[in-house]
Amino acid sequence: MKIGIIGSGLVGATAAYAMVMRGVGRHIVLVDLNRERASAEADDILHAVPFAHPMEISFGDYADLSNARVVILSAGVSQRPGETRLQLLERNARIFAQVVPQVLAHAPDAILLVATNPVDIMTYITAYYAAQHGVSSNRVIGSGTTLDTARFRTLLARQLGVDSQHVHAYVLGEHGDSEVLTWSLISVGGIPLEDYCKLRGLSVCQEDRQVIDQQVRNAAYHIIQGKGSTYYGIGSALARITEAVLRDQRAILTVTTPLRDVLGVPDVSVSLPHLVGGEGILATLQPPLSDEESRALQASAKLIRHLISELSLQIT
């Protein structure tokens, strides 16, 4: 199965590498304005294939996306000094106005997986442009809080002394400062958090929760300060989402996609647990949140809705 990646920077290239390591897909095509960079990344990743899974890695143009099942959109521009978030959004929206139609012209049946930040709004924008080509919003998926959820589970697992794959916990809402860590939903091996702690003689006190909350919420800032950008975590998240689509795994992932209503906030894209499979978003799940968590999720959705409405582009 063919996977396209638009943008062969650190995120796009790392996603391709993660897919080689996991054995996701059969052919990955890197497309970038900087063809020399795309060619170099494709060659470098190809040389890892003998140590992982048999795959073909190449670079090319939009026409080479023909028959791709998933196309990852990781292209975009960085924020300029003195530039507002809204101005950055408008510039990236204009880029996607060119990219999305070109992708769909050559891969009309592809699932579009958005990685470009701010991912919630860029997913909404992608769905708007895709709709003009007859693509329903369930085929547009943003990475959303998939990585934030992984960070939450990792830190909880460390606190509890258990494998993170047995910790079920979700981060919902914006992939950003207003995200919501849903403590009320946590279970370990199917056992609610408080009950698990009693069984094991452990404690996750309010102070512990505050530390974990801040570490999850500020993870990107910490990593960017130390090394300039994040890419291993998000690259792995993109590989996981792609795997769920290609193998029709019907996985529950905290991705983002346009939704008609989130707690009274209309026409917005934020992360909730979604059932993800071969056709993209198969269902949206509404978990039973505490009153405090519901208010925080509603506030997060309002923030994203406000930014969408502020865009000067004709997309609302």
N, C-alpha and C positions, 0 to 999 in steps of 0.2 A: 504494500500500500504506500502511496506517495504522500509525503508531507511537505508543504511549502513553508518557508520562513522568510518573511519580508523584514529585512534589517539584520545584518550579520555582525552587529556590535556584540558587546559582552553578554547581554541577555539572550539574543538570538543564537549566538554560537554556543553558549553554555547549554541552552535548551537542546540543541542538536546533539551535543556531546552526551547529555543525560539520556537522550533517547537511544543512542548507540549503546550506552551502558545497560539500559533496561531492556533493550531489544524491541523497541517500539517502532513499528513500521518496517518498510523494506527499502524505501528510497527517500532521501531528504534532499530538497533543493533549496539552496540559499540564494536569495535575490537581494541585491543592494545597489544603490547608486554608485557606490565605490566597488566596482567589479574586482579590482585588485585585492581588496580586503576580503570580499566574498570568496574569491578563488583560493586565497591563502588559508582562510578558515576551513573551507571544504577539504583541502588537501591535508591539513593538520588533523582534522577529525577523522578523515578516512584512514589515516595511519594508525588510529586506535582500534579499528575494526577487528584486526586479527586477535586482539586481546579481549574482545567482547562478543558481539553478535554479528552475523553476516548481513551487511547492509551496503547500499550504494549511497555515496555522498557526493553531490555535485553542486555547481553554481550555475546560474543562468539568468534568463529574463522572465517576464511575466508569462510569455508563451510556454515556458518550460513547466508551468504549474498545471498544465493540462492533466485532467483526471486526478488531481490531488483531492484527498478525502478531508484533510484538515490543512488550513493555512493559518499560521501564526503571524500576527501583526505586531512587530516589535520595533517598527520604524518610528521616528519622531525627532524633534529638536529639543535641545536642552534650554533651561531657563537662562536668559541673559541678565547681566547685572542691572538691577533697577526695574526689571520686568515683573509685572504682577502675574499672579497665577492665572487670571482671566486672559491676559494677553498671550501667555504661553498656550493656553487652551485654544484660543482662536487660531494661532499659528499651526498647531498640530491638527486642528479640525480641517484647515485648508489642505494640509498634506493628505489627510485621509480622504478628502473629497476627490483626490486624484488616485490614491492607492486602491481604495475599495472597488471602484468600477473596473479598474484594470485587472484586479484579482478575479472578479466575478466574470469578466469577459472570457477568461481562459479556464477558470475552474468554477463553473456556475453551480455545481452541486456541493461545493466544499462547506464544511463547518468553519466559521471564522472565529479564531481564538485570539483575543486582544490582550496584549501585555503592556502596551504603552501607557504611561502614567499622565495624568491621574486616571487610573484605569476605569473607574465607575463611569465617568463622563465620556471617556473615549469609547467605551462600549456602547453607550447610548448613541453617540455620534455615528459609530460604525453601523449600528442597526438602522439608523435613519437613512444613510446612504445605501445600505443593502436593500432596504424596503423599496427603493426606487427601481431596483432590478428584480423585484418579485421574490425577495428572500425574506422569509418570516423570521421574527425575532428569536425564536427558539434555536435557530442556527447561528446565533451570535452569542458567544460566551466570553466574558472577561475573567481573567485570573482572579479578580476580586480579593477576598480574604483567605484564599486557599493557603497562602504562605503564612499569614497571621495565625490561622488555625493551627498550622504545623508548629509554629513557634510556641503557641499556648500549650499544646500537647507535650512538646519537648520539655518545657520548663516544669510543667506539672509532673511529668514522669520522673524528672530528676528529683523533685521534692519528695515524691512518693516512693522512689526506688523501684520503679517498674518499667518495663518496655513501653515506649511511647505508643506503639501500635495497639496497645490494650487500653489506652486512655481515649475516651470519647468526650470531646469538648469543642465548642465552636466559637469563632469570632465572627460577628455579623455586622452589617451596615457598611460604612465607607471603608475602603482600604486607605486609612489615614487616621488623623488625630481623633476623629469622632467615633472610631470603631467601638464595638460593644463586646466585651468578654462575658459570655453567658455562664456564670458560675452555677446558676440553678440547674443547668442541664448536664453537668459533668457526671460521668460514670466511669468506673474502672472495672473492666471485665464484666460489665453489665450491672455492677453494684453502684448505687448512688455514692457520691464522694464522701459524704459524712459517715455513711454506714461502712464504707471501705476503711476509712481512717480508724473507726472504732474497732473493727475486726483486727487491724494490724497494729493498733496502739500508736497511731500516728496523729499528727495535727497539722492542719493548714489554717493558721489563725488569720485574723484580719490583717496583721502586719505582713504576713507571708503573701497574702492576696495582693496587697498594695505593691509589694516588690515585684511579683510576677506580672501584674498589670502594667507597671511602668516599663519592665524589661520587654514585654511584647510590644507595647505602644511605641517605644523609643528604639526598637531594634535597628530599624533602617538608619536612623540618625547616628547611632553608635557605630555601625559598620561603615557608613559613608565617611564619618570623621576619621576612622582608622585606615581605610583603604580606598576611598574615593567613590565606590559604588557597590551595590549588591547584585549578585548574579547566580551564585550556586543554588541558593534556596529557590529563587523564582524560576531558574532554569529547570530544576527538578519538579517544581509544581506544574510547569507547562508540560513537561513530559508525562506526568501523572494524568493530567486532564486529557491529553491527546490519547493516551492509552485507553482511558475509559470510553472515549468515542470510537476509536478504531476497533476495539474488541467488544463493543456494545456491553460494557460491564455493568451498566446501571448502578453506578457508584453514587453515593451521596457526598457531594462536594460543596464547599461554600464559595461558589463562583458567583459572578454578577451577570445579570441580563435585564433588559427592560421589563418592568412590571407595571401593570395598570394601577395598582394601589399597594402601598405599604403603610399600614396603620393610619389610614386616612390621608396619606401623602400620595397624590396621583402622578402617574406617568413618570416614573423614576427608576433608576438602576442602582441597586445596592445589593450586597451579598446576603443571601439566605441559603439554607441547605437546599440544594437542588438535586434531583435525580438526573444523572448525566449518562447518556448512552449513544448509540449509533446515529440517532437523528438529532443529537444535540441536547437541549434541555427538554426532558420528558415530563417533569413535574416540579412544582415549587412547594416546598414544605414550610408550614407555619408552626414552629415549635412553641410549646407553652412557656412563655417567659414570665418572669416576675414583673410586678408593676414597675419597678425601677428600671429593669432592662427594657421593657416596652417603651417607656418614656425616652430612654437613651437612644433606642433604635429609631423612634419617630423623629427625634432631633437630628440624628445622622442623615435620615432620608430627606428631611427638610433642607439641610445644608446642601446636599447634592442637587435637589430640585431647584434651589435658589441659583446655584452656579449654572445649571443648564439654562434657566430662564434668562440669565444675564448675558449669555453668549449673543454677540451681535449677528451671528450667522442665522440664516433662515431655516432653523431646524426645530422650532417649537410650534 
